[in-house]
C-alpha cells in the first residue's frame, strides 16, 4: 500500500466504519419535533410519525438545501420551513405546495436511513453505499435479557475522535490510575501482565493474575454493531452483589467529536432490581458521571495528534489489536466504495 492510499484509508476510518448499526440518540431525544444530528460526518433528521413510527432521512431539502430538521412534522413526512416542500420517510418528495405539477413529486431525492429502536436508544444503519441492505442488529445478552438484567443508559458528547474513546475502554490498566479514587476501582495491583483471548465475535483483553477486583478485563465484539463490554465488582451495600456490567459504544459525530453511549447494568430481579434502581438514581449515577468526566478530561486534552507520537507497551496489546482490525475493515470498505463509484 502506498503512503497516499494509507492516508486515504486512515482518513476514511477517522469518520467511522460503515456496514454497522450505530446508536445515534437516546430514545427520549426523538419525539414529534424533528431532530437534526450529525453522525459519521453525515447530516440526518429523525422524527416520530403520528403513530410513533421512527423515520431517518438526510437533513436536506431537495429544493434549495434547507435543513428539514427546521421544518414541521406532518406525520409520515416533513415540510420544509423555507418553501413548504414535503419529504416523506422514504426520502421521496410528496408535495411542492408553491407550484402545481412539480416534477419533483414522487421522486426519491434525499437519502433514507434504516432505523430501529432498542434498549433506550435509536440505532441507524450506515452502509458503505447508500443502498446497502442492513445486517441484523445483535446486542450483548446483558441488554437483551430484560428478565435477568436491568440497565440505565447514559450518553454524552466528547470533543475527540471516536477512536480515542475506543482506545480508552480497551485499556483496563487506566482504571487503577485515572480512577484510583473511584468507589469501585480503588483496589488491586498497580502492575499487571495482559493477554488476549479470542471470542466468536471479537476478543477479550484481560489481566492474567487478577480478576474481579478492578477494571480487570474488556471485551470487543462486532455483531452488526461494534460494542465494548466489561464488568467491575460491586459491594453489597450498593445493591445486589456481583459484577456491575457496562456495555459501551463510541459513535463519531465527525472527525473531532464523539457521542458515547454507556449502558450501566446489574443482574437483578424482583425487589432487588428495585433496590438497585433506587441506589442508582439517588447515589450511584453521580459517582459514575464523575468517572466518565475523568475520561472526558483526559481524552479532550491529549497532545495534538497523540496517536502518531505514542510509545506503546504490553498493556496496549488490546487497543493495538483492535486498531488493526478496524484499519483492515476500513481498507476493505474504502475499496468497495471506490469500486461502486
Beta strands, then each sheet from edge to edge (+ up, - down):
strand 1: 20-26
strand 2: 35-39
strand 3: 42-48
strand 4: 54-58
strand 5: 72-73
strand 6: 77-79
strand 7: 86-88
strand 8: 93-95
strand 9: 115-118
strand 10: 121-126
strand 11: 149-158
strand 12: 194-199
strand 13: 202-207
strand 14: 217-222
strand 15: 226-234
strand 16: 242-252
strand 17: 258-267
sheet 1: 1+ 10- 9+
sheet 2: 2+ 3- 4+
sheet 3: 5+ 6- 7+ 8-
sheet 4: 11+ 17- 16+ 15- 14+ 13- 12+
end
